[in-house]
Amino acid sequence: MTSEVDPTRMARDQLVLALLPQVPFDGWTQTALKVACAAEGLAAADARLLFPGGGTDAIRHFVDMADRMMIADYVASETSTLRLRDK
């Protein structure tokens, strides 16, 4: 496993995090992506570059990002003293 930084993945992470507060109002739509771009100081066209499939791609990325965050939190936590069922 490499620890190289993927700038595209980082930009997608940033945009999804900006998108989340907008989702309850506009859903996982192109409109919400454009609002998130504006909040991050990006051009609206960047939404299509980062998520060509629109909201569907953003949802897929959100799930991947949530998995990565969960794994990172688990790895950073102290689990050696926990019982197996508590891990």
Summary of the structure (lengths in Angstrom):
residues: 87
radius of gyration: 15.9
end to end distance: 23.3
largest distance: 49.6
contacts: 200
relative contact order: 0.13
helix: 70%
strand: 0%
